[in-house]
Amino acid sequence: MNSKSAFLLIVVAVSTTAMVHGHPAASTPAARFWEQALSGTPMPEVLADFVQKGMDLSPLVEHYSAQPSIGMCTLFNTICDARTVAETGIFFHEAELHPGSTMTLYFPAEAETAILPHDIAGKVPFENLSDVLSTFHISPGSAEAAQVEDTLRKCQQPPIAGEIKACTMSLESTVKAAMEMLGTTIQQGGGGGDVWAATSTLPRGGLLPHREYIVQEVTKLEGTGYVACHKVPFPYAVFHCHIAHTGYIGYKVTLHGRGDNEGPVVSLLAFCHFDTSHWNPAHPAFQILKTHPGASTSVCHFMSYGNLAFIKKARTA
C-alpha cells in the first residue's frame, strides 16, 4: 500500500470518529497534551479551531487553494514582494511602539488550516514534493504547487548563523520543539515549568481591515528567550519554528481602529530584532524600513494569524 492510499484510509477512520462522537477540541489528545505541557497557558482559541478542524480530514484531500501568508515574509531568510508586504504594515520601527502612535495596517484573511492529530502527522506526505501534490490533488505548475514547494524549500534550508529552526506538523511536536530550543522539557507529572505561550488575538480568519490603528498599550514579553512558530502555507498546518539566541525582544501591542470609541480592538504579538547581520539581503523589511543587514536600526514585525510564540520565563530571585 502506498503512502497516499494509507493516508486516505486514515482520513476515513478519523473523519468517521469525529462525526460519530462529535469530539470538541477540549477533549482531543492535542488539547490534553497542551494542558499537560503548558498548564499555565490556556490553549488560544485560534489553535482550538485548527485542532477541531483537524478532526475532519476529508476536506484536505478534496481541495487546497493558495492563500496569502504574510507571516511567511517575516522569516529571516525569505524573499517576498516588498510592495505587497508594505501594504500590510507588518514591519515597523521600534520607535512606533508607544501609546498614541498611529499605524496603518492591513492583514489579509488567511487559511484556517487543520492541525493534524499527532499520530497521523507522521504518516502524511511532507518532504517529497511529488507525494504531497499527488496526495492532495494539487496540479504541478499551479499557484498551490508553488506555495507547497516554497514551504518545503524553506523548511529544508539550513538555519542562518545563530539560529535554531525546525518545521513541525502537529501541535505536540511544535510544543516539544519550542521547549527543546528554550532548553527545557515537559516536567514529570505535567507542566513546562518555566515556559508559556501566546498568539496574536485577531478575528477568525485573521482579516484586519485596512485602516489606521492607534496604539493603546505596549507590554514587554518578560522572558529570557523566545521561540516564534510561523504557520506556513501547506495543505495542513505546518509551523516553521525558530529561535535566535541574541538580539531581539518581544512585545504585546494593543491597538484600536482610529475613530472608533469601542473597537475594533486587537492584541498583536510583536518582535524587534537588533541583529540582522545574517538575514537575507533581499529581505522585504530592509526595503520597507530603509535599512540593511547589520544596521543599527532594529527590524520589528507583528505576528499574524495562527502564529505562536513560546516564552521562557525570567527567573525571579
Disulfide bonds with the S-S distance in Angstrom:
Cys73-Cys80 2.19
Cys155-Cys167 2.02
Cys229-Cys241 2.15
Cys272-Cys300 2.07
